[in-house]
Amino acid sequence: MNSATRNGSQGDLVIEISDLTKDYKNGDETIRVLKSVNLHVRRGEMVAVMGPSGSGKSTLLFVLGLFLPPTTGTYLVSGRDVLSLPRDEQAIFRREMMGFVFQSCDLLENSTVYENLELPLVYAGVKRRERPDRIRDALSRVNLEHRIHQPSNRLSGGERQRVSIARSLVNEPEFILADEPTGQLDRENSLRVLDYFNKITAGSNMAMVVVTHDTTTAEHCNRTCVLTDGVLNG
C-alpha cells in the first residue's frame, strides 16, 4: 500500500526510540548489533522493518518487546519511559500494552480458539464475565466468530494465524509486534492476513511494527525501514 495514501499522521507517537544501541561481548571484543537506531511510529500506522539475516532485526524486535535491554538510548511508549520501569513492571506493561504475532502462531494445540484468547485475559486479570465479549470482539475483527469453540488444531494455516492476530488484540494493546507473520502462509492467506492488519490499524489508536523479509508484506505497510549492519534507514 502506498505510504502517501496512508501516512502515519492520524495522531500522537506510540513508539519513540532515539539513539538506541545494543552491544554484545565476545570475549574481549564488543560487537555493536544496533547502532544509534531511531524509530518513530504513530497511531494508526503500520511500519515494516526489513533487512538481511544478521542485520539486527531480531535484536530490535526483542528490545521493542522489552525482552532485551538496550545498551544506550531511549524508548518511549505513548510518552512513557519504559526502560526506567523495573523488570517486573516491564513484564506487566508488555502483557497489557503490547500484542505479539509470530510466524509459527504459537497456539495452544489442545485448546479451543476461545481458550487461546482467554489466556492473555486471565494473565491480565480481566474478570471472567468480561472475557466473552472481549474475545468475540477480537474474533469479529478477523471474521472468525464462527470458530470460537473450534479446537485450534483443526484450523487451517490461515485461520490459525488469524486467531493469533485476534489473540494479540484481545487486551486492546498500544501496539502490535509481528515477526514474519506471513512466513508460513500461501499467497492467498498472506494477502488476507495483510488486509486484516490494514483494517485493524487504519484510523485506530494502535500502531504496528512488522519485521519481515517479504516485499509484499512491506508494500502493505505505510512505510518501510531498512536495517543494515545495525543501522536503520527510513
C-alpha beads as a LAMMPS data file, in Angstrom:
LAMMPS data file: protein, C-alpha beads

234 atoms
233 bonds

1 atom types
1 bond types

-500.0 500.0 xlo xhi
-500.0 500.0 ylo yhi
-500.0 500.0 zlo zhi

Masses

1 110.0

Atoms # bond

1 1 1 0.000 0.000 0.000
2 1 1 1.366 3.393 -0.974
3 1 1 2.642 5.334 2.037
4 1 1 1.393 8.574 0.518
5 1 1 -2.196 7.389 0.921
6 1 1 -1.840 6.122 4.477
7 1 1 0.966 8.041 6.073
8 1 1 1.072 7.918 9.853
9 1 1 -0.366 11.343 10.511
10 1 1 -3.503 10.411 12.442
11 1 1 -2.259 11.027 15.926
12 1 1 0.458 11.021 18.506
13 1 1 3.558 8.885 18.647
14 1 1 3.115 5.425 20.133
15 1 1 6.720 4.238 19.724
16 1 1 9.608 6.667 20.047
17 1 1 13.116 5.205 20.005
18 1 1 16.093 7.547 19.918
19 1 1 19.845 6.853 19.577
20 1 1 19.391 3.255 20.668
21 1 1 22.362 0.907 20.660
22 1 1 22.853 -2.714 21.664
23 1 1 26.262 -4.247 22.339
24 1 1 27.268 -7.834 22.952
25 1 1 30.513 -9.045 24.475
26 1 1 32.515 -11.731 22.697
27 1 1 35.499 -12.269 24.951
28 1 1 37.407 -9.011 24.954
29 1 1 35.619 -7.837 21.826
30 1 1 32.484 -5.664 21.876
31 1 1 30.083 -6.202 18.986
32 1 1 27.600 -3.412 18.314
33 1 1 24.477 -5.001 16.840
34 1 1 22.257 -1.878 16.847
35 1 1 23.856 1.472 16.029
36 1 1 22.094 4.703 17.064
37 1 1 18.686 3.453 15.931
38 1 1 15.852 5.977 15.693
39 1 1 12.283 4.788 15.108
40 1 1 9.025 6.722 15.486
41 1 1 5.661 5.045 14.885
42 1 1 2.342 6.872 15.145
43 1 1 -1.152 5.707 15.978
44 1 1 -2.869 4.153 13.001
45 1 1 0.456 3.392 11.340
46 1 1 1.944 0.078 10.243
47 1 1 5.708 0.099 9.713
48 1 1 7.781 -2.661 8.140
49 1 1 11.348 -3.341 9.237
50 1 1 13.301 -5.213 6.580
51 1 1 16.904 -6.349 6.371
52 1 1 19.129 -9.335 5.628
53 1 1 19.842 -12.077 8.156
54 1 1 22.221 -10.826 10.806
55 1 1 21.243 -7.201 10.324
56 1 1 19.833 -6.856 13.857
57 1 1 16.095 -7.244 13.168
58 1 1 15.538 -9.840 15.875
59 1 1 17.527 -7.804 18.388
60 1 1 15.427 -4.725 17.616
61 1 1 12.245 -6.774 17.990
62 1 1 13.397 -8.095 21.391
63 1 1 14.175 -4.550 22.550
64 1 1 10.782 -3.283 21.371
65 1 1 9.110 -6.145 23.221
66 1 1 11.065 -5.393 26.423
67 1 1 12.647 -8.831 26.355
68 1 1 16.128 -7.362 25.961
69 1 1 17.521 -4.121 27.419
70 1 1 19.454 -1.829 25.066
71 1 1 22.959 -0.670 25.908
72 1 1 22.144 3.025 25.429
73 1 1 19.303 5.149 24.115
74 1 1 15.715 5.998 24.992
75 1 1 12.470 4.120 24.378
76 1 1 9.117 5.792 24.999
77 1 1 5.669 4.229 24.543
78 1 1 2.959 6.888 24.342
79 1 1 5.370 9.228 26.105
80 1 1 6.232 6.815 28.917
81 1 1 9.862 5.860 29.541
82 1 1 9.511 2.088 29.611
83 1 1 13.234 1.442 30.115
84 1 1 13.058 3.086 33.539
85 1 1 10.490 0.561 34.756
86 1 1 11.651 -2.318 36.996
87 1 1 11.716 -5.672 35.193
88 1 1 8.515 -6.902 36.873
89 1 1 6.680 -3.744 35.807
90 1 1 8.052 -4.133 32.279
91 1 1 6.541 -7.626 32.211
92 1 1 3.152 -6.206 33.219
93 1 1 3.482 -3.429 30.644
94 1 1 4.341 -5.987 27.947
95 1 1 1.367 -8.146 28.889
96 1 1 -1.158 -5.303 28.972
97 1 1 0.110 -2.828 26.370
98 1 1 1.666 -4.989 23.646
99 1 1 0.377 -7.658 21.297
100 1 1 2.532 -10.213 19.507
101 1 1 2.050 -12.153 16.272
102 1 1 4.665 -14.743 15.367
103 1 1 5.354 -16.737 12.221
104 1 1 4.564 -20.030 13.973
105 1 1 1.271 -18.781 15.521
106 1 1 2.138 -20.482 18.857
107 1 1 -1.421 -21.516 19.642
108 1 1 -2.208 -23.971 22.420
109 1 1 -2.747 -27.173 20.454
110 1 1 -5.130 -28.931 22.835
111 1 1 -7.335 -25.908 23.439
112 1 1 -10.188 -24.183 21.646
113 1 1 -9.992 -20.813 19.951
114 1 1 -11.857 -19.330 22.911
115 1 1 -9.342 -20.749 25.392
116 1 1 -6.413 -19.419 23.358
117 1 1 -7.829 -15.899 23.516
118 1 1 -8.894 -16.221 27.132
119 1 1 -5.399 -16.966 28.412
120 1 1 -3.943 -13.435 27.990
121 1 1 -7.080 -12.031 29.611
122 1 1 -6.575 -14.319 32.603
123 1 1 -2.965 -13.155 32.961
124 1 1 -4.108 -9.531 32.692
125 1 1 -6.624 -10.033 35.495
126 1 1 -9.719 -9.381 33.349
127 1 1 -12.860 -10.507 35.153
128 1 1 -14.447 -13.711 33.904
129 1 1 -17.764 -12.055 32.998
130 1 1 -15.950 -9.525 30.771
131 1 1 -13.960 -12.080 28.811
132 1 1 -16.606 -13.436 26.365
133 1 1 -17.367 -10.010 24.883
134 1 1 -13.674 -9.160 24.574
135 1 1 -12.990 -12.483 22.859
136 1 1 -15.919 -12.204 20.439
137 1 1 -14.966 -8.644 19.571
138 1 1 -11.373 -9.654 18.772
139 1 1 -12.515 -12.608 16.659
140 1 1 -15.023 -10.438 14.793
141 1 1 -12.151 -8.227 13.627
142 1 1 -10.677 -11.195 11.750
143 1 1 -14.042 -12.745 10.752
144 1 1 -13.662 -15.833 12.912
145 1 1 -16.534 -15.571 15.397
146 1 1 -17.949 -18.808 13.974
147 1 1 -14.766 -20.669 15.014
148 1 1 -14.884 -19.572 18.651
149 1 1 -15.305 -23.112 20.063
150 1 1 -13.260 -24.891 17.384
151 1 1 -10.158 -26.818 18.573
152 1 1 -7.129 -24.865 17.378
153 1 1 -5.512 -27.971 15.883
154 1 1 -8.451 -28.330 13.474
155 1 1 -7.988 -24.900 11.883
156 1 1 -6.323 -24.174 8.563
157 1 1 -2.982 -22.361 8.495
158 1 1 -4.628 -19.079 7.548
159 1 1 -7.249 -19.436 10.281
160 1 1 -4.577 -20.186 12.869
161 1 1 -2.724 -17.007 12.010
162 1 1 -5.953 -15.014 12.171
163 1 1 -6.590 -16.455 15.652
164 1 1 -3.071 -15.357 16.555
165 1 1 -3.933 -11.843 15.376
166 1 1 -7.158 -11.870 17.399
167 1 1 -5.216 -13.018 20.458
168 1 1 -2.833 -10.070 20.019
169 1 1 -5.846 -7.714 20.002
170 1 1 -7.795 -9.104 22.933
171 1 1 -6.070 -6.931 25.559
172 1 1 -6.509 -3.798 23.410
173 1 1 -2.771 -3.055 23.200
174 1 1 -0.998 0.180 22.347
175 1 1 0.832 -1.609 19.550
176 1 1 1.444 -4.986 17.946
177 1 1 4.815 -6.520 17.082
178 1 1 4.637 -9.019 14.231
179 1 1 7.573 -11.275 13.360
180 1 1 7.354 -12.688 9.803
181 1 1 3.553 -13.045 10.228
182 1 1 3.015 -14.445 6.710
183 1 1 6.138 -16.602 6.596
184 1 1 4.273 -19.926 6.704
185 1 1 1.241 -18.934 4.632
186 1 1 0.460 -19.291 0.948
187 1 1 -0.104 -16.149 -1.120
188 1 1 -3.894 -16.125 -0.755
189 1 1 -3.807 -16.413 3.025
190 1 1 -0.884 -13.988 3.255
191 1 1 -2.856 -11.307 1.441
192 1 1 -5.902 -11.975 3.625
193 1 1 -3.834 -11.581 6.806
194 1 1 -2.248 -8.366 5.495
195 1 1 -5.677 -6.972 4.672
196 1 1 -6.735 -7.631 8.256
197 1 1 -3.643 -5.839 9.525
198 1 1 -4.525 -2.826 7.375
199 1 1 -8.124 -2.776 8.609
200 1 1 -7.076 -3.140 12.239
201 1 1 -4.545 -0.303 12.219
202 1 1 -6.047 2.211 9.769
203 1 1 -7.631 5.082 11.663
204 1 1 -7.178 3.343 15.029
205 1 1 -5.298 4.309 18.184
206 1 1 -2.980 1.354 17.726
207 1 1 0.327 1.006 15.884
208 1 1 2.081 -1.996 14.381
209 1 1 5.682 -2.918 13.608
210 1 1 6.189 -5.819 11.212
211 1 1 9.592 -7.495 10.899
212 1 1 9.751 -9.224 7.528
213 1 1 11.829 -10.373 4.567
214 1 1 8.775 -10.298 2.309
215 1 1 8.390 -7.356 -0.071
216 1 1 4.647 -7.963 -0.443
217 1 1 4.215 -7.606 3.312
218 1 1 6.252 -4.398 3.271
219 1 1 4.141 -2.993 0.437
220 1 1 1.046 -3.297 2.643
221 1 1 2.651 -1.109 5.311
222 1 1 2.614 2.675 5.492
223 1 1 6.361 2.813 5.169
224 1 1 9.401 0.571 5.225
225 1 1 12.565 0.963 7.283
226 1 1 15.640 -0.999 6.219
227 1 1 18.057 -2.308 8.830
228 1 1 21.565 -2.966 7.518
229 1 1 24.514 -3.787 9.778
230 1 1 22.652 -2.350 12.744
231 1 1 21.792 0.953 11.050
232 1 1 18.106 1.732 10.460
233 1 1 17.109 3.850 7.489
234 1 1 13.644 5.015 6.526

Bonds

1 1 1 2
2 1 2 3
3 1 3 4
4 1 4 5
5 1 5 6
6 1 6 7
7 1 7 8
8 1 8 9
9 1 9 10
10 1 10 11
11 1 11 12
12 1 12 13
13 1 13 14
14 1 14 15
15 1 15 16
16 1 16 17
17 1 17 18
18 1 18 19
19 1 19 20
20 1 20 21
21 1 21 22
22 1 22 23
23 1 23 24
24 1 24 25
25 1 25 26
26 1 26 27
27 1 27 28
28 1 28 29
29 1 29 30
30 1 30 31
31 1 31 32
32 1 32 33
33 1 33 34
34 1 34 35
35 1 35 36
36 1 36 37
37 1 37 38
38 1 38 39
39 1 39 40
40 1 40 41
41 1 41 42
42 1 42 43
43 1 43 44
44 1 44 45
45 1 45 46
46 1 46 47
47 1 47 48
48 1 48 49
49 1 49 50
50 1 50 51
51 1 51 52
52 1 52 53
53 1 53 54
54 1 54 55
55 1 55 56
56 1 56 57
57 1 57 58
58 1 58 59
59 1 59 60
60 1 60 61
61 1 61 62
62 1 62 63
63 1 63 64
64 1 64 65
65 1 65 66
66 1 66 67
67 1 67 68
68 1 68 69
69 1 69 70
70 1 70 71
71 1 71 72
72 1 72 73
73 1 73 74
74 1 74 75
75 1 75 76
76 1 76 77
77 1 77 78
78 1 78 79
79 1 79 80
80 1 80 81
81 1 81 82
82 1 82 83
83 1 83 84
84 1 84 85
85 1 85 86
86 1 86 87
87 1 87 88
88 1 88 89
89 1 89 90
90 1 90 91
91 1 91 92
92 1 92 93
93 1 93 94
94 1 94 95
95 1 95 96
96 1 96 97
97 1 97 98
98 1 98 99
99 1 99 100
100 1 100 101
101 1 101 102
102 1 102 103
103 1 103 104
104 1 104 105
105 1 105 106
106 1 106 107
107 1 107 108
108 1 108 109
109 1 109 110
110 1 110 111
111 1 111 112
112 1 112 113
113 1 113 114
114 1 114 115
115 1 115 116
116 1 116 117
117 1 117 118
118 1 118 119
119 1 119 120
120 1 120 121
121 1 121 122
122 1 122 123
123 1 123 124
124 1 124 125
125 1 125 126
126 1 126 127
127 1 127 128
128 1 128 129
129 1 129 130
130 1 130 131
131 1 131 132
132 1 132 133
133 1 133 134
134 1 134 135
135 1 135 136
136 1 136 137
137 1 137 138
138 1 138 139
139 1 139 140
140 1 140 141
141 1 141 142
142 1 142 143
143 1 143 144
144 1 144 145
145 1 145 146
146 1 146 147
147 1 147 148
148 1 148 149
149 1 149 150
150 1 150 151
151 1 151 152
152 1 152 153
153 1 153 154
154 1 154 155
155 1 155 156
156 1 156 157
157 1 157 158
158 1 158 159
159 1 159 160
160 1 160 161
161 1 161 162
162 1 162 163
163 1 163 164
164 1 164 165
165 1 165 166
166 1 166 167
167 1 167 168
168 1 168 169
169 1 169 170
170 1 170 171
171 1 171 172
172 1 172 173
173 1 173 174
174 1 174 175
175 1 175 176
176 1 176 177
177 1 177 178
178 1 178 179
179 1 179 180
180 1 180 181
181 1 181 182
182 1 182 183
183 1 183 184
184 1 184 185
185 1 185 186
186 1 186 187
187 1 187 188
188 1 188 189
189 1 189 190
190 1 190 191
191 1 191 192
192 1 192 193
193 1 193 194
194 1 194 195
195 1 195 196
196 1 196 197
197 1 197 198
198 1 198 199
199 1 199 200
200 1 200 201
201 1 201 202
202 1 202 203
203 1 203 204
204 1 204 205
205 1 205 206
206 1 206 207
207 1 207 208
208 1 208 209
209 1 209 210
210 1 210 211
211 1 211 212
212 1 212 213
213 1 213 214
214 1 214 215
215 1 215 216
216 1 216 217
217 1 217 218
218 1 218 219
219 1 219 220
220 1 220 221
221 1 221 222
222 1 222 223
223 1 223 224
224 1 224 225
225 1 225 226
226 1 226 227
227 1 227 228
228 1 228 229
229 1 229 230
230 1 230 231
231 1 231 232
232 1 232 233
233 1 233 234
